[in-house]
Amino acid sequence: MATAPVLRREVISIYKELLNLGKEYPLGFSYFRPRLHAAFSKNAALSDENEIRKGIKRAEFVKKEIEAL
């Protein structure tokens, strides 16, 4: 599947972006990081391309919400 490496890069990229945003999170990075990790770990077993894309869209929404804080 040729799109798998592309999706993997997208997931890793949004994870890193959220981690960086978490450093400025009002409740602190120690609060933010475990929750981010848990959210991504919960979806680690996804293999359906459409489900992965939905997860990426959800992560991008969360990113925008955090930026708005």
mmCIF file as gemmi writes it, N, C-alpha and C atoms, coordinates in Angstrom:
data_model
loop_
_atom_site.group_PDB
_atom_site.id
_atom_site.type_symbol
_atom_site.label_atom_id
_atom_site.label_alt_id
_atom_site.label_comp_id
_atom_site.label_asym_id
_atom_site.label_entity_id
_atom_site.label_seq_id
_atom_site.pdbx_PDB_ins_code
_atom_site.Cartn_x
_atom_site.Cartn_y
_atom_site.Cartn_z
_atom_site.occupancy
_atom_site.B_iso_or_equiv
_atom_site.pdbx_formal_charge
_atom_site.auth_seq_id
_atom_site.auth_asym_id
_atom_site.pdbx_PDB_model_num
ATOM 1 N N . MET Axp A 1 ? 0.844 -1.187 0 1 0 ? 1 A 1
ATOM 2 C CA . MET Axp A 1 ? 0 0 0 1 0 ? 1 A 1
ATOM 3 C C . MET Axp A 1 ? 0.889 1.25 0 1 0 ? 1 A 1
ATOM 4 N N . ALA Axp A 2 ? 0.802 2.009 -1.056 1 0 ? 2 A 1
ATOM 5 C CA . ALA Axp A 2 ? 1.697 3.156 -1.252 1 0 ? 2 A 1
ATOM 6 C C . ALA Axp A 2 ? 1.341 4.336 -0.345 1 0 ? 2 A 1
ATOM 7 N N . THR Axp A 3 ? 0.096 4.414 0.065 1 0 ? 3 A 1
ATOM 8 C CA . THR Axp A 3 ? -0.308 5.563 0.873 1 0 ? 3 A 1
ATOM 9 C C . THR Axp A 3 ? 0.046 5.4 2.348 1 0 ? 3 A 1
ATOM 10 N N . ALA Axp A 4 ? 0.358 4.185 2.769 1 0 ? 4 A 1
ATOM 11 C CA . ALA Axp A 4 ? 0.663 3.943 4.185 1 0 ? 4 A 1
ATOM 12 C C . ALA Axp A 4 ? 1.826 4.8 4.695 1 0 ? 4 A 1
ATOM 13 N N . PRO Axp A 5 ? 2.969 4.856 3.982 1 0 ? 5 A 1
ATOM 14 C CA . PRO Axp A 5 ? 4.066 5.717 4.477 1 0 ? 5 A 1
ATOM 15 C C . PRO Axp A 5 ? 3.679 7.197 4.518 1 0 ? 5 A 1
ATOM 16 N N . VAL Axp A 6 ? 2.858 7.631 3.583 1 0 ? 6 A 1
ATOM 17 C CA . VAL Axp A 6 ? 2.416 9.022 3.548 1 0 ? 6 A 1
ATOM 18 C C . VAL Axp A 6 ? 1.537 9.313 4.763 1 0 ? 6 A 1
ATOM 19 N N . LEU Axp A 7 ? 0.602 8.413 5.041 1 0 ? 7 A 1
ATOM 20 C CA . LEU Axp A 7 ? -0.272 8.597 6.203 1 0 ? 7 A 1
ATOM 21 C C . LEU Axp A 7 ? 0.535 8.552 7.495 1 0 ? 7 A 1
ATOM 22 N N . ARG Axp A 8 ? 1.497 7.654 7.56 1 0 ? 8 A 1
ATOM 23 C CA . ARG Axp A 8 ? 2.342 7.551 8.757 1 0 ? 8 A 1
ATOM 24 C C . ARG Axp A 8 ? 3.07 8.863 9.01 1 0 ? 8 A 1
ATOM 25 N N . ARG Axp A 9 ? 3.62 9.445 7.936 1 0 ? 9 A 1
ATOM 26 C CA . ARG Axp A 9 ? 4.315 10.734 8.072 1 0 ? 9 A 1
ATOM 27 C C . ARG Axp A 9 ? 3.363 11.82 8.546 1 0 ? 9 A 1
ATOM 28 N N . GLU Axp A 10 ? 2.14 11.816 8.011 1 0 ? 10 A 1
ATOM 29 C CA . GLU Axp A 10 ? 1.156 12.822 8.426 1 0 ? 10 A 1
ATOM 30 C C . GLU Axp A 10 ? 0.822 12.681 9.908 1 0 ? 10 A 1
ATOM 31 N N . VAL Axp A 11 ? 0.636 11.442 10.353 1 0 ? 11 A 1
ATOM 32 C CA . VAL Axp A 11 ? 0.3 11.198 11.76 1 0 ? 11 A 1
ATOM 33 C C . VAL Axp A 11 ? 1.45 11.65 12.658 1 0 ? 11 A 1
ATOM 34 N N . ILE Axp A 12 ? 2.665 11.276 12.305 1 0 ? 12 A 1
ATOM 35 C CA . ILE Axp A 12 ? 3.828 11.669 13.107 1 0 ? 12 A 1
ATOM 36 C C . ILE Axp A 12 ? 3.977 13.185 13.123 1 0 ? 12 A 1
ATOM 37 N N . SER Axp A 13 ? 3.743 13.806 11.985 1 0 ? 13 A 1
ATOM 38 C CA . SER Axp A 13 ? 3.869 15.256 11.885 1 0 ? 13 A 1
ATOM 39 C C . SER Axp A 13 ? 2.861 15.97 12.789 1 0 ? 13 A 1
ATOM 40 N N . ILE Axp A 14 ? 1.598 15.551 12.743 1 0 ? 14 A 1
ATOM 41 C CA . ILE Axp A 14 ? 0.585 16.216 13.575 1 0 ? 14 A 1
ATOM 42 C C . ILE Axp A 14 ? 0.843 15.929 15.05 1 0 ? 14 A 1
ATOM 43 N N . TYR Axp A 15 ? 1.355 14.74 15.361 1 0 ? 15 A 1
ATOM 44 C CA . TYR Axp A 15 ? 1.702 14.415 16.754 1 0 ? 15 A 1
ATOM 45 C C . TYR Axp A 15 ? 2.783 15.366 17.264 1 0 ? 15 A 1
ATOM 46 N N . LYS Axp A 16 ? 3.812 15.579 16.449 1 0 ? 16 A 1
ATOM 47 C CA . LYS Axp A 16 ? 4.907 16.48 16.842 1 0 ? 16 A 1
ATOM 48 C C . LYS Axp A 16 ? 4.413 17.914 16.988 1 0 ? 16 A 1
ATOM 49 N N . GLU Axp A 17 ? 3.545 18.349 16.077 1 0 ? 17 A 1
ATOM 50 C CA . GLU Axp A 17 ? 2.998 19.699 16.164 1 0 ? 17 A 1
ATOM 51 C C . GLU Axp A 17 ? 2.196 19.87 17.456 1 0 ? 17 A 1
ATOM 52 N N . LEU Axp A 18 ? 1.384 18.862 17.789 1 0 ? 18 A 1
ATOM 53 C CA . LEU Axp A 18 ? 0.593 18.934 19.017 1 0 ? 18 A 1
ATOM 54 C C . LEU Axp A 18 ? 1.495 18.907 20.25 1 0 ? 18 A 1
ATOM 55 N N . LEU Axp A 19 ? 2.55 18.106 20.205 1 0 ? 19 A 1
ATOM 56 C CA . LEU Axp A 19 ? 3.496 18.069 21.325 1 0 ? 19 A 1
ATOM 57 C C . LEU Axp A 19 ? 4.1 19.447 21.558 1 0 ? 19 A 1
ATOM 58 N N . ASN Axp A 20 ? 4.507 20.106 20.484 1 0 ? 20 A 1
ATOM 59 C CA . ASN Axp A 20 ? 5.082 21.445 20.613 1 0 ? 20 A 1
ATOM 60 C C . ASN Axp A 20 ? 4.06 22.439 21.158 1 0 ? 20 A 1
ATOM 61 N N . LEU Axp A 21 ? 2.82 22.347 20.709 1 0 ? 21 A 1
ATOM 62 C CA . LEU Axp A 21 ? 1.775 23.231 21.226 1 0 ? 21 A 1
ATOM 63 C C . LEU Axp A 21 ? 1.515 22.945 22.7 1 0 ? 21 A 1
ATOM 64 N N . GLY Axp A 22 ? 1.677 21.7 23.097 1 0 ? 22 A 1
ATOM 65 C CA . GLY Axp A 22 ? 1.435 21.302 24.481 1 0 ? 22 A 1
ATOM 66 C C . GLY Axp A 22 ? 2.372 21.958 25.463 1 0 ? 22 A 1
ATOM 67 N N . LYS Axp A 23 ? 3.514 22.394 24.99 1 0 ? 23 A 1
ATOM 68 C CA . LYS Axp A 23 ? 4.481 23.059 25.877 1 0 ? 23 A 1
ATOM 69 C C . LYS Axp A 23 ? 3.92 24.369 26.417 1 0 ? 23 A 1
ATOM 70 N N . GLU Axp A 24 ? 2.965 24.941 25.707 1 0 ? 24 A 1
ATOM 71 C CA . GLU Axp A 24 ? 2.354 26.206 26.116 1 0 ? 24 A 1
ATOM 72 C C . GLU Axp A 24 ? 0.939 25.999 26.68 1 0 ? 24 A 1
ATOM 73 N N . TYR Axp A 25 ? 0.548 24.742 26.852 1 0 ? 25 A 1
ATOM 74 C CA . TYR Axp A 25 ? -0.809 24.435 27.32 1 0 ? 25 A 1
ATOM 75 C C . TYR Axp A 25 ? -1.02 24.984 28.727 1 0 ? 25 A 1
ATOM 76 N N . PRO Axp A 26 ? -2.181 25.607 28.981 1 0 ? 26 A 1
ATOM 77 C CA . PRO Axp A 26 ? -2.414 26.255 30.283 1 0 ? 26 A 1
ATOM 78 C C . PRO Axp A 26 ? -2.235 25.327 31.5 1 0 ? 26 A 1
ATOM 79 N N . LEU Axp A 27 ? -2.621 24.079 31.382 1 0 ? 27 A 1
ATOM 80 C CA . LEU Axp A 27 ? -2.509 23.164 32.522 1 0 ? 27 A 1
ATOM 81 C C . LEU Axp A 27 ? -1.129 22.513 32.609 1 0 ? 27 A 1
ATOM 82 N N . GLY Axp A 28 ? -0.268 22.838 31.671 1 0 ? 28 A 1
ATOM 83 C CA . GLY Axp A 28 ? 1.101 22.341 31.724 1 0 ? 28 A 1
ATOM 84 C C . GLY Axp A 28 ? 1.356 21.153 30.814 1 0 ? 28 A 1
ATOM 85 N N . PHE Axp A 29 ? 2.604 21.02 30.432 1 0 ? 29 A 1
ATOM 86 C CA . PHE Axp A 29 ? 3.026 19.952 29.529 1 0 ? 29 A 1
ATOM 87 C C . PHE Axp A 29 ? 2.875 18.584 30.195 1 0 ? 29 A 1
ATOM 88 N N . SER Axp A 30 ? 3.104 18.516 31.506 1 0 ? 30 A 1
ATOM 89 C CA . SER Axp A 30 ? 2.999 17.232 32.214 1 0 ? 30 A 1
ATOM 90 C C . SER Axp A 30 ? 1.549 16.739 32.248 1 0 ? 30 A 1
ATOM 91 N N . TYR Axp A 31 ? 0.593 17.624 32.1 1 0 ? 31 A 1
ATOM 92 C CA . TYR Axp A 31 ? -0.818 17.262 31.999 1 0 ? 31 A 1
ATOM 93 C C . TYR Axp A 31 ? -1.147 16.87 30.55 1 0 ? 31 A 1
ATOM 94 N N . PHE Axp A 32 ? -0.609 17.625 29.615 1 0 ? 32 A 1
ATOM 95 C CA . PHE Axp A 32 ? -0.964 17.499 28.207 1 0 ? 32 A 1
ATOM 96 C C . PHE Axp A 32 ? -0.383 16.254 27.549 1 0 ? 32 A 1
ATOM 97 N N . ARG Axp A 33 ? 0.917 16.002 27.761 1 0 ? 33 A 1
ATOM 98 C CA . ARG Axp A 33 ? 1.615 14.94 27.042 1 0 ? 33 A 1
ATOM 99 C C . ARG Axp A 33 ? 1.013 13.55 27.253 1 0 ? 33 A 1
ATOM 100 N N . PRO Axp A 34 ? 0.742 13.125 28.494 1 0 ? 34 A 1
ATOM 101 C CA . PRO Axp A 34 ? 0.172 11.776 28.67 1 0 ? 34 A 1
ATOM 102 C C . PRO Axp A 34 ? -1.186 11.61 27.98 1 0 ? 34 A 1
ATOM 103 N N . ARG Axp A 35 ? -1.97 12.675 27.97 1 0 ? 35 A 1
ATOM 104 C CA . ARG Axp A 35 ? -3.276 12.598 27.325 1 0 ? 35 A 1
ATOM 105 C C . ARG Axp A 35 ? -3.142 12.533 25.804 1 0 ? 35 A 1
ATOM 106 N N . LEU Axp A 36 ? -2.206 13.285 25.266 1 0 ? 36 A 1
ATOM 107 C CA . LEU Axp A 36 ? -1.945 13.231 23.83 1 0 ? 36 A 1
ATOM 108 C C . LEU Axp A 36 ? -1.47 11.838 23.453 1 0 ? 36 A 1
ATOM 109 N N . HIS Axp A 37 ? -0.527 11.319 24.226 1 0 ? 37 A 1
ATOM 110 C CA . HIS Axp A 37 ? 0.021 9.988 23.964 1 0 ? 37 A 1
ATOM 111 C C . HIS Axp A 37 ? -1.09 8.932 24.021 1 0 ? 37 A 1
ATOM 112 N N . ALA Axp A 38 ? -1.953 9.028 25.016 1 0 ? 38 A 1
ATOM 113 C CA . ALA Axp A 38 ? -3.048 8.064 25.167 1 0 ? 38 A 1
ATOM 114 C C . ALA Axp A 38 ? -4.009 8.128 23.978 1 0 ? 38 A 1
ATOM 115 N N . ALA Axp A 39 ? -4.304 9.334 23.523 1 0 ? 39 A 1
ATOM 116 C CA . ALA Axp A 39 ? -5.222 9.492 22.392 1 0 ? 39 A 1
ATOM 117 C C . ALA Axp A 39 ? -4.645 8.873 21.121 1 0 ? 39 A 1
ATOM 118 N N . PHE Axp A 40 ? -3.361 9.081 20.894 1 0 ? 40 A 1
ATOM 119 C CA . PHE Axp A 40 ? -2.739 8.514 19.703 1 0 ? 40 A 1
ATOM 120 C C . PHE Axp A 40 ? -2.559 7.005 19.849 1 0 ? 40 A 1
ATOM 121 N N . SER Axp A 41 ? -2.216 6.541 21.043 1 0 ? 41 A 1
ATOM 122 C CA . SER Axp A 41 ? -2.035 5.104 21.282 1 0 ? 41 A 1
ATOM 123 C C . SER Axp A 41 ? -3.347 4.349 21.087 1 0 ? 41 A 1
ATOM 124 N N . LYS Axp A 42 ? -4.44 4.969 21.505 1 0 ? 42 A 1
ATOM 125 C CA . LYS Axp A 42 ? -5.762 4.35 21.37 1 0 ? 42 A 1
ATOM 126 C C . LYS Axp A 42 ? -6.08 4.039 19.904 1 0 ? 42 A 1
ATOM 127 N N . ASN Axp A 43 ? -5.572 4.883 19.02 1 0 ? 43 A 1
ATOM 128 C CA . ASN Axp A 43 ? -5.856 4.724 17.591 1 0 ? 43 A 1
ATOM 129 C C . ASN Axp A 43 ? -4.709 4.09 16.815 1 0 ? 43 A 1
ATOM 130 N N . ALA Axp A 44 ? -3.699 3.597 17.504 1 0 ? 44 A 1
ATOM 131 C CA . ALA Axp A 44 ? -2.509 3.034 16.84 1 0 ? 44 A 1
ATOM 132 C C . ALA Axp A 44 ? -2.831 1.806 16.009 1 0 ? 44 A 1
ATOM 133 N N . ALA Axp A 45 ? -3.874 1.076 16.366 1 0 ? 45 A 1
ATOM 134 C CA . ALA Axp A 45 ? -4.197 -0.157 15.658 1 0 ? 45 A 1
ATOM 135 C C . ALA Axp A 45 ? -5.042 0.073 14.4 1 0 ? 45 A 1
ATOM 136 N N . LEU Axp A 46 ? -5.404 1.307 14.138 1 0 ? 46 A 1
ATOM 137 C CA . LEU Axp A 46 ? -6.209 1.581 12.942 1 0 ? 46 A 1
ATOM 138 C C . LEU Axp A 46 ? -5.442 1.18 11.692 1 0 ? 46 A 1
ATOM 139 N N . SER Axp A 47 ? -6.134 0.497 10.788 1 0 ? 47 A 1
ATOM 140 C CA . SER Axp A 47 ? -5.481 0.113 9.544 1 0 ? 47 A 1
ATOM 141 C C . SER Axp A 47 ? -6.252 0.596 8.318 1 0 ? 47 A 1
ATOM 142 N N . ASP Axp A 48 ? -7.52 0.953 8.52 1 0 ? 48 A 1
ATOM 143 C CA . ASP Axp A 48 ? -8.335 1.467 7.425 1 0 ? 48 A 1
ATOM 144 C C . ASP Axp A 48 ? -7.919 2.9 7.105 1 0 ? 48 A 1
ATOM 145 N N . GLU Axp A 49 ? -7.59 3.128 5.856 1 0 ? 49 A 1
ATOM 146 C CA . GLU Axp A 49 ? -7.099 4.439 5.42 1 0 ? 49 A 1
ATOM 147 C C . GLU Axp A 49 ? -8.081 5.562 5.75 1 0 ? 49 A 1
ATOM 148 N N . ASN Axp A 50 ? -9.372 5.316 5.55 1 0 ? 50 A 1
ATOM 149 C CA . ASN Axp A 50 ? -10.376 6.354 5.828 1 0 ? 50 A 1
ATOM 150 C C . ASN Axp A 50 ? -10.439 6.684 7.313 1 0 ? 50 A 1
ATOM 151 N N . GLU Axp A 51 ? -10.336 5.67 8.16 1 0 ? 51 A 1
ATOM 152 C CA . GLU Axp A 51 ? -10.35 5.897 9.604 1 0 ? 51 A 1
ATOM 153 C C . GLU Axp A 51 ? -9.121 6.694 10.042 1 0 ? 51 A 1
ATOM 154 N N . ILE Axp A 52 ? -7.975 6.391 9.448 1 0 ? 52 A 1
ATOM 155 C CA . ILE Axp A 52 ? -6.741 7.119 9.772 1 0 ? 52 A 1
ATOM 156 C C . ILE Axp A 52 ? -6.888 8.576 9.366 1 0 ? 52 A 1
ATOM 157 N N . ARG Axp A 53 ? -7.452 8.81 8.182 1 0 ? 53 A 1
ATOM 158 C CA . ARG Axp A 53 ? -7.669 10.19 7.723 1 0 ? 53 A 1
ATOM 159 C C . ARG Axp A 53 ? -8.628 10.94 8.648 1 0 ? 53 A 1
ATOM 160 N N . LYS Axp A 54 ? -9.661 10.252 9.146 1 0 ? 54 A 1
ATOM 161 C CA . LYS Axp A 54 ? -10.589 10.883 10.1 1 0 ? 54 A 1
ATOM 162 C C . LYS Axp A 54 ? -9.839 11.26 11.37 1 0 ? 54 A 1
ATOM 163 N N . GLY Axp A 55 ? -8.952 10.397 11.815 1 0 ? 55 A 1
ATOM 164 C CA . GLY Axp A 55 ? -8.151 10.678 13.003 1 0 ? 55 A 1
ATOM 165 C C . GLY Axp A 55 ? -7.254 11.883 12.802 1 0 ? 55 A 1
ATOM 166 N N . ILE Axp A 56 ? -6.665 11.99 11.621 1 0 ? 56 A 1
ATOM 167 C CA . ILE Axp A 56 ? -5.803 13.132 11.305 1 0 ? 56 A 1
ATOM 168 C C . ILE Axp A 56 ? -6.632 14.415 11.311 1 0 ? 56 A 1
ATOM 169 N N . LYS Axp A 57 ? -7.82 14.368 10.733 1 0 ? 57 A 1
ATOM 170 C CA . LYS Axp A 57 ? -8.699 15.551 10.73 1 0 ? 57 A 1
ATOM 171 C C . LYS Axp A 57 ? -9.081 15.951 12.157 1 0 ? 57 A 1
ATOM 172 N N . ARG Axp A 58 ? -9.353 14.955 12.999 1 0 ? 58 A 1
ATOM 173 C CA . ARG Axp A 58 ? -9.683 15.224 14.406 1 0 ? 58 A 1
ATOM 174 C C . ARG Axp A 58 ? -8.5 15.888 15.105 1 0 ? 58 A 1
ATOM 175 N N . ALA Axp A 59 ? -7.297 15.389 14.835 1 0 ? 59 A 1
ATOM 176 C CA . ALA Axp A 59 ? -6.087 15.956 15.444 1 0 ? 59 A 1
ATOM 177 C C . ALA Axp A 59 ? -5.868 17.39 14.974 1 0 ? 59 A 1
ATOM 178 N N . GLU Axp A 60 ? -6.144 17.665 13.687 1 0 ? 60 A 1
ATOM 179 C CA . GLU Axp A 60 ? -5.994 19.022 13.173 1 0 ? 60 A 1
ATOM 180 C C . GLU Axp A 60 ? -7.012 19.96 13.825 1 0 ? 60 A 1
ATOM 181 N N . PHE Axp A 61 ? -8.222 19.454 14.089 1 0 ? 61 A 1
ATOM 182 C CA . PHE Axp A 61 ? -9.227 20.25 14.783 1 0 ? 61 A 1
ATOM 183 C C . PHE Axp A 61 ? -8.749 20.597 16.194 1 0 ? 61 A 1
ATOM 184 N N . VAL Axp A 62 ? -8.222 19.593 16.89 1 0 ? 62 A 1
ATOM 185 C CA . VAL Axp A 62 ? -7.698 19.808 18.247 1 0 ? 62 A 1
ATOM 186 C C . VAL Axp A 62 ? -6.562 20.826 18.216 1 0 ? 62 A 1
ATOM 187 N N . LYS Axp A 63 ? -5.719 20.73 17.199 1 0 ? 63 A 1
ATOM 188 C CA . LYS Axp A 63 ? -4.598 21.673 17.053 1 0 ? 63 A 1
ATOM 189 C C . LYS Axp A 63 ? -5.125 23.105 16.952 1 0 ? 63 A 1
ATOM 190 N N . LYS Axp A 64 ? -6.161 23.308 16.138 1 0 ? 64 A 1
ATOM 191 C CA . LYS Axp A 64 ? -6.736 24.647 15.98 1 0 ? 64 A 1
ATOM 192 C C . LYS Axp A 64 ? -7.349 25.135 17.289 1 0 ? 64 A 1
ATOM 193 N N . GLU Axp A 65 ? -7.984 24.225 18.025 1 0 ? 65 A 1
ATOM 194 C CA . GLU Axp A 65 ? -8.58 24.597 19.311 1 0 ? 65 A 1
ATOM 195 C C . GLU Axp A 65 ? -7.504 25.028 20.312 1 0 ? 65 A 1
ATOM 196 N N . ILE Axp A 66 ? -6.387 24.308 20.327 1 0 ? 66 A 1
ATOM 197 C CA . ILE Axp A 66 ? -5.305 24.639 21.248 1 0 ? 66 A 1
ATOM 198 C C . ILE Axp A 66 ? -4.672 25.976 20.861 1 0 ? 66 A 1
ATOM 199 N N . GLU Axp A 67 ? -4.506 26.189 19.571 1 0 ? 67 A 1
ATOM 200 C CA . GLU Axp A 67 ? -3.936 27.458 19.104 1 0 ? 67 A 1
ATOM 201 C C . GLU Axp A 67 ? -4.823 28.63 19.504 1 0 ? 67 A 1
ATOM 202 N N . ALA Axp A 68 ? -6.125 28.383 19.595 1 0 ? 68 A 1
ATOM 203 C CA . ALA Axp A 68 ? -7.071 29.457 19.924 1 0 ? 68 A 1
ATOM 204 C C . ALA Axp A 68 ? -7.031 29.823 21.417 1 0 ? 68 A 1
ATOM 205 N N . LEU Axp A 69 ? -6.442 28.963 22.249 1 0 ? 69 A 1
ATOM 206 C CA . LEU Axp A 69 ? -6.409 29.244 23.695 1 0 ? 69 A 1
ATOM 207 C C . LEU Axp A 69 ? -5.587 30.46 24.024 1 0 ? 69 A 1
